[in-house]
Amino acid sequence: MCGRGIIVPVNGPPTDSTRRSYDKIANAYTARFGRELDDKPFDREFLDAVADSVPRPGWCVDLGSGPSHIGAYLARWGLAILNVDTSHEMLRHASVLVPDGVQVQADMRALPFADRSIAGIIAFYSLIHISRTELMTTLVELGRVLAKDGVVAVAAHAAPPGNRTDQPMSALHVEEMLSEPVDLDFHFYPAEVLGGALRSLDFNLVRATERDPYDTQVEAQTRRAYVLARNRP
């Protein structure tokens, strides 16, 4: 592996089951999803709108970055990418996909950044590992580090396969992923829930929408939610 080193906060790296699971599947995950945006025009259009909205200059955090294929896409827009993930192995891959980025091993619920220091936060399928009981406190933490007029963008599974968003299952426990044993909880967030939570924290909601899944060869058959909001100046 190449690229910059991985910064570990002074309180040490996270040690929960989510980190251990993603450390285990990092290689297979990167091989499977590293180029997934090639087949997702809706996601590319959404990310284009996000990139256009992030204030310059400033850091753009790929939150729960995994291998940072999302960060790599945004870097093409000239954004300075700061990859944050609990998984050390995922960040090793991120250092390759975004060689000019910075990698920080940290928990999104307690970010090691100063108040108002981040221009943009992109959380693509990372809040799905935050439970409903922790959602608001996690969003408050994102708001703490986000600059005035900074933006936050979220993509999430809105409902499990076959579930309508008006009758959602709130969570799903997974014990196998990419042919490896894991211990992961996936939480489902319709756009209405995410948008409502951000509005309640005084964010200006720019966009909240959903889409049906692409073909089974492209992604899991779950309805997808996308939300873009701007911090109040």
Helices and strands as residue ranges (DSSP letters): E 6-7, H 17-33, G 36-39, H 41-53, E 59-63, H 69-75, E 80-85, H 88-97, E 102-105, E 118-124, G 127-129, H 132-145, E 146-157, E 171-177, E 180-187, H 191-200, E 204-211, E 224-230
